[in-house]
Amino acid sequence: MNKVTKIILMTVLMASCKNEKPLKLSLKKYSRLVLKEDRIYVALLKSFKNDIPCQSYIKNANVYLCKDIHSNDTILLFEPCTKMPGFASDPYDQDVDLAIEKDFIVNDTIVELMVSSNFDVKPKYKYIIGTLTQLLY
């Protein structure tokens, strides 16, 4: 394979990776988590990035698979219509304190979200729609 062919092949592969189509996810398969506390401290296990801007009828969302550090429950956090913050990008900094805060929970009745095409989490975890917060002391 000559140099030009390699460059063309790499360009095509990179372009195809960037043009991933989001996956339509129905939240009806999942149970919704109701926060009883003002804040849940979490550890980030995995993130699924989806930075495509929302439109009026399409809600795109980043998804975070988190572990409640006090109860050990695993939680799916859907964060619609935002760009993924650097602290949530892979690789994760385990020294960053993260939380899900009641003040940033979306109580909307969203039933479908567009998520990253590599989202592969089965509906055995409870979910919440809101914002992953980095705590700064």
N, C-alpha and C positions, 0 to 999 in steps of 0.2 A: 504494500500500500504506500503510495507516494505521499509527500508532505501536503500537497493541495487536497488530496482526498481525505486525509486525516483531519485537516482543518474544517472542511465542509461537513464531515461526519460529526465532529465535536460541536459545531454551530447548530446543526439540526437537533442533536441530542439536548443541548442547553435550551433551545427554543421550545422543544416539546415539554421539557420539565417546567418551564415558566408558564406554559399555557394549560396547566392542569385545570380541568373543569371541577368546580365544587360539587359536593355530593349533597343531595336533598335529604335531610334527616327529619323524620317525624318524631316529635317528643312524646307522642301518645304511648310509645313502647316503654318509656321510662317513668319512674316515680319521682315526683317533685319533692325536694327537701324544703322543709319549713325551718327557718332559723329561729331558735328560741333565745339565743344570746345575741348581744350586740355585735360580736366578732367571733369568728372561728379561726384559730391559727392553723395553717396548713403547710404541708411540704409538697412541692411540685414534683409529680412523678413523670409526667409527659405532657407535652403541648402539641396542639395541632393548629398550625398557622393558617389563617385565611384573611388576607389583607385586602380582599376585593371590596370596594366601597358598597355600602347598602344602597338600595333603591327603595322607592316608596312601598313596593309590594314584595321585595326580596330582602330578607334579613340574613346577611352573611355574619358568621361568628367564628371567633377563635375558640378553641376548646382546651380546657386544662383538666387533666386527670390529677386530682389532689388527694392527699391523705390528711384527715383531721388528726393533728398530733396528740390530742388528748383522748379521743375515743377510738382512734385507729380506723375509723370509717373511711371508705373511699368515696369521693364525691366528684361528679362531673360538673365543672363550671363552664357555662356557655357565656361568652362575652361578645355580644353583638355590636356590629358597626364601629369597631375600633381597630386601630393598628396595634399589633402585638408589641408590648414594651420589651426593651432589651433584656431586662432581668428575667423574662419568661421564655426567652429563646434558648434553644439547645446549644451548648451544654449549660445546665442549670447550676447556678452558684448556690451551693448548699448552705452558705453562711448568710444568705439573705432571708430576713424574716418576712413571711407572707401571711396574708389574712384574707378572709372573705368577710366584708363588713355589711351589717344590716342596712346601713344608710345608702349603700350602692347596689342594692338588690332591685331588679326589675320585676315588678309585680304584674307585668303585661301577660296577656293570655296568648303568648306566641306558641303555635303548635308545630310549626316547621321552621327549620333553619338550614341555611346552606353552610356546610362545613368543609374542611379540607378533604380532598379525595382519599387521603391516607388514613382517615379516621376509621379505626377498627375496634372500638370498644363495644362490647356486648351490653345489652340493656339490663345489667344486674345491679347497677349503681344508681343511687338517687342523684338528681341533678338540681342545679340552681342556675338562674340567669342573673348575672351581675358582673362585677369587676374584681379582678385579682389585684390586691393592693400590696405594694411593698411598704413595709413599716420602717420608718426612719426615726431613730431615737436621738 
